[in-house]
Amino acid sequence: MARWNSKLASAGQRLRAVAAHLPALATMHGEQAKRGLTLVETLIATLIMALLASATMSAGRVVLVMERGAEDSWRAAELGLGLLEEVATLPFNDPQSGGTSIGPELGEWVPPGNRALFDDVDDYSVWNGSQTLQQKDGTAINLPGYTRAVSISYVTAGDFSAVSLLPTDYKSITVSVFEKGDLVETFTTVRVEGGRDVDFDG
């Protein structure tokens, strides 16, 4: 009898032990469920962060492109307006011969030389962009890839965009700035005989 009592007591202890572990097991299952939900949330948060990072990088690239575009425009303005001013401040016609033909006079230009001997507006018509970027005396300007071209033509008094085949009192001066062969910007003014240049579109 004592043996059965001992066995019953032992079985009761085991049942109580199992019963005692049931809440813990339930808690573990609950925690696993919570961890599963947290994992889903983490994946969603990771996806959102990846999308935000991608958007931020794209925005950064846009800003870099805009900054590069602004820098190119600034350089083009400096180069174009500088050369335009150089041309427009010279005499309307050649001061020695008084010639009215477009282009440099004999001895003023030996390709691919510099502009040092240019002494009137239309001498610059031969500056076609194939020359290296340089000052008037031939000193190089250290901006690799950039070139400038000049176009000179007579225009009519009533319409500065209308080219005249005969000499008039108006010469249109257009300076084009290129980077690696691509046109960046153009600047135009009209030089009046006996007067200053007139802003046209640049």
TORFI-549057 format. One record per residue (C-alpha): residue number from 1; residue in one letter; x, y, z. Coordinates in pm, 1 decimal. Example, Ala and Ser with C-alpha at 12.3 -4.5 7.8 and 13.67 -1.06 7.14 Angstrom:
BEGIN
   num   residu       east      north         up
     1        A     1230.0     -450.0      780.0
     2        S     1367.0     -106.0      714.0
END
This chain:
BEGIN
   num   residu       east      north         up
     1        M        0.0        0.0        0.0
     2        A      280.9      235.6       87.3
     3        R      436.7      154.9     -249.8
     4        W      115.2      259.7     -435.4
     5        N       92.7      576.2     -232.8
     6        S      451.0      653.8     -328.9
     7        K      376.0      588.6     -699.1
     8        L       61.9      804.5     -688.3
     9        A      254.1     1080.6     -520.7
    10        S      525.7     1054.9     -785.0
    11        A      268.1     1063.2    -1068.0
    12        G      101.0     1361.2     -908.4
    13        Q      429.3     1543.1     -891.5
    14        R      489.5     1476.7    -1260.4
    15        L      143.3     1601.7    -1353.8
    16        R      196.4     1913.3    -1148.6
    17        A      532.3     1963.6    -1319.4
    18        V      371.5     1931.7    -1663.6
    19        A       90.8     2164.0    -1561.0
    20        A      347.5     2408.7    -1433.4
    21        H      519.4     2411.1    -1774.2
    22        L      201.5     2466.0    -1976.4
    23        P      189.7     2843.4    -1921.0
    24        A      555.7     2864.5    -2017.0
    25        L      491.0     2670.5    -2336.8
    26        A      195.7     2892.6    -2418.0
    27        T      414.5     3196.9    -2359.5
    28        M      683.2     3057.9    -2588.5
    29        H      430.8     3003.7    -2867.7
    30        G      301.8     3355.9    -2814.8
    31        E      651.9     3496.1    -2832.2
    32        Q      721.5     3302.2    -3150.2
    33        A      405.0     3448.0    -3300.2
    34        K      516.2     3792.8    -3194.1
    35        R      862.0     3735.5    -3337.9
    36        G      704.4     3627.5    -3668.3
    37        L      502.0     3948.6    -3686.3
    38        T      809.9     4154.0    -3601.3
    39        L     1000.6     3983.9    -3882.1
    40        V      729.2     4083.3    -4132.7
    41        E      735.0     4435.7    -3999.5
    42        T     1113.7     4438.5    -4027.7
    43        L     1095.9     4324.6    -4389.8
    44        I      843.3     4596.1    -4470.1
    45        A     1054.0     4857.6    -4292.6
    46        T     1363.2     4738.1    -4481.1
    47        L     1177.8     4766.3    -4811.8
    48        I     1060.7     5117.2    -4725.5
    49        M     1414.5     5218.2    -4627.1
    50        A     1550.6     5075.3    -4952.1
    51        L     1295.6     5273.8    -5152.0
    52        L     1378.8     5590.5    -4959.5
    53        A     1750.7     5532.5    -5009.8
    54        S     1696.0     5481.3    -5382.3
    55        A     1489.7     5799.6    -5402.3
    56        T     1755.6     5989.1    -5209.5
    57        M     2029.7     5863.7    -5441.9
    58        S     1822.5     5958.2    -5746.4
    59        A     1764.1     6304.3    -5600.3
    60        G     2137.2     6330.4    -5535.3
    61        R     2212.6     6244.8    -5896.6
    62        V     1961.9     6507.5    -6012.9
    63        V     2129.2     6767.9    -5791.4
    64        L     2471.4     6674.5    -5929.9
    65        V     2342.1     6703.5    -6286.8
    66        M     2185.3     7041.5    -6206.7
    67        E     2506.8     7161.8    -6045.3
    68        R     2705.6     7045.7    -6347.2
    69        G     2460.9     7222.1    -6578.4
    70        A     2489.4     7543.6    -6376.7
    71        E     2868.8     7520.0    -6383.3
    72        D     2868.6     7467.7    -6760.6
    73        S     2637.1     7765.7    -6808.9
    74        W     2855.9     7984.6    -6588.2
    75        R     3171.2     7889.4    -6777.8
    76        A     2996.7     7936.1    -7111.2
    77        A     2881.1     8282.1    -7007.6
    78        E     3229.0     8379.8    -6893.3
    79        L     3391.2     8254.7    -7214.1
    80        G     3120.4     8375.6    -7451.5
    81        L     3062.3     8721.1    -7309.6
    82        G     3434.8     8777.7    -7268.6
    83        L     3501.5     8712.0    -7635.6
    84        L     3190.5     8903.5    -7741.5
    85        E     3314.8     9211.0    -7553.8
    86        E     3659.5     9169.2    -7709.0
    87        V     3510.0     9173.7    -8058.3
    88        A     3252.1     9447.3    -8006.4
    89        T     3498.7     9702.1    -7869.5
    90        L     3708.6     9700.5    -8188.4
    91        P     3654.9     9940.8    -8480.9
    92        F     3366.7     9868.1    -8717.1
    93        N     3595.4     9859.5    -9024.6
    94        D     3968.5     9807.2    -9066.2
    95        P     4144.3    10118.2    -8930.5
    96        Q     4425.3    10100.7    -9192.2
    97        S     4248.2    10013.6    -9516.4
    98        G     3890.8    10101.8    -9429.3
    99        G     3787.7     9784.2    -9610.8
   100        T     3430.6     9663.3    -9571.6
   101        S     3474.5     9297.3    -9664.0
   102        I     3410.9     9036.6    -9393.5
   103        G     3730.2     8871.1    -9271.5
   104        P     4085.9     8963.6    -9171.2
   105        E     4303.9     9165.6    -9404.5
   106        L     4621.8     9026.5    -9560.0
   107        G     4880.6     8940.3    -9296.5
   108        E     4642.5     8963.0    -8999.7
   109        W     4571.2     8592.6    -8982.9
   110        V     4787.9     8289.1    -9038.0
   111        P     4599.4     7969.9    -8940.2
   112        P     4598.3     7835.9    -8678.4
   113        G     4744.7     8144.9    -8513.2
   114        N     4611.2     8374.1    -8244.6
   115        R     4397.1     8686.0    -8263.8
   116        A     4674.7     8928.8    -8172.7
   117        L     4661.2     9113.1    -8507.8
   118        F     4282.5     9134.8    -8531.7
   119        D     4205.4     9506.7    -8536.5
   120        D     3840.4     9529.0    -8642.2
   121        V     3514.6     9348.7    -8578.0
   122        D     3490.4     9127.1    -8885.5
   123        D     3844.8     8988.0    -8855.0
   124        Y     3698.5     8737.7    -8608.1
   125        S     3487.1     8567.9    -8874.3
   126        V     3766.5     8312.9    -8924.6
   127        W     3752.2     8205.9    -8558.3
   128        N     3553.6     7889.9    -8626.3
   129        G     3594.8     7682.9    -8311.0
   130        S     3875.2     7460.4    -8437.1
   131        Q     4128.5     7668.7    -8248.9
   132        T     4236.2     7585.6    -7895.6
   133        L     4084.6     7795.3    -7618.4
   134        Q     4312.9     8095.5    -7576.4
   135        Q     4347.3     8462.8    -7494.7
   136        K     4388.1     8714.5    -7775.9
   137        D     4767.8     8696.4    -7754.8
   138        G     4763.2     8316.1    -7784.8
   139        T     4797.9     8234.9    -7413.1
   140        A     4614.4     7910.5    -7347.0
   141        I     4304.7     7904.2    -7123.7
   142        N     4309.2     7588.3    -6912.1
   143        L     3954.4     7464.4    -6965.0
   144        P     3991.0     7135.0    -7154.3
   145        G     3708.2     7051.5    -7391.3
   146        Y     3585.1     7408.1    -7441.6
   147        T     3610.2     7598.1    -7771.3
   148        R     3460.2     7919.2    -7910.2
   149        A     3347.4     8018.0    -8257.4
   150        V     3257.5     8362.1    -8392.6
   151        S     3014.7     8447.8    -8672.0
   152        I     3008.1     8797.3    -8825.0
   153        S     2759.6     8923.4    -9082.1
   154        Y     2604.7     9245.7    -9203.0
   155        V     2239.9     9282.6    -9102.2
   156        T     1963.9     9521.4    -9202.0
   157        A     1865.9     9823.5    -8995.6
   158        G     1503.7     9719.4    -8964.1
   159        D     1567.1     9355.7    -8873.0
   160        F     1887.3     9250.6    -8698.4
   161        S     1809.6     8886.1    -8773.7
   162        A     1806.2     8951.8    -9150.5
   163        V     2149.9     8902.6    -9307.5
   164        S     2249.7     9155.6    -9572.0
   165        L     2478.5     9056.3    -9859.7
   166        L     2582.0     9420.3    -9900.7
   167        P     2764.4     9630.4    -9639.8
   168        T     2540.0     9815.2    -9397.0
   169        D     2599.7    10014.3    -9079.4
   170        Y     2524.7     9707.1    -8866.5
   171        K     2729.9     9393.8    -8804.1
   172        S     2585.6     9103.1    -8611.0
   173        I     2838.6     8929.4    -8383.8
   174        T     2757.5     8582.9    -8253.8
   175        V     2986.2     8389.4    -8020.1
   176        S     2913.7     8019.4    -7973.3
   177        V     3064.8     7820.8    -7687.6
   178        F     3114.0     7445.2    -7722.8
   179        E     3210.2     7172.5    -7479.4
   180        K     3352.5     6858.2    -7640.0
   181        G     3188.7     6958.5    -7967.2
   182        D     2842.5     7015.8    -7820.1
   183        L     2694.9     7365.0    -7829.6
   184        V     2651.7     7500.6    -7475.8
   185        E     2544.5     7860.2    -7534.5
   186        T     2541.2     8141.9    -7791.5
   187        F     2572.9     8515.0    -7732.6
   188        T     2481.3     8777.4    -7990.3
   189        T     2511.8     9153.0    -8018.9
   190        V     2497.5     9404.5    -8303.2
   191        R     2783.7     9650.1    -8361.6
   192        V     2679.0     9983.7    -8505.9
   193        E     2917.1    10185.2    -8721.5
   194        G     3022.6    10493.0    -8528.8
   195        G     2855.6    10366.9    -8211.7
   196        R     2849.0    10103.0    -7943.2
   197        D     2711.7     9753.3    -7976.1
   198        V     2343.1     9690.4    -7926.8
   199        D     2224.3     9390.9    -7723.3
   200        F     2033.5     9163.7    -7955.9
   201        D     1951.4     8832.1    -7789.9
   202        G     2238.7     8757.0    -7558.3
END
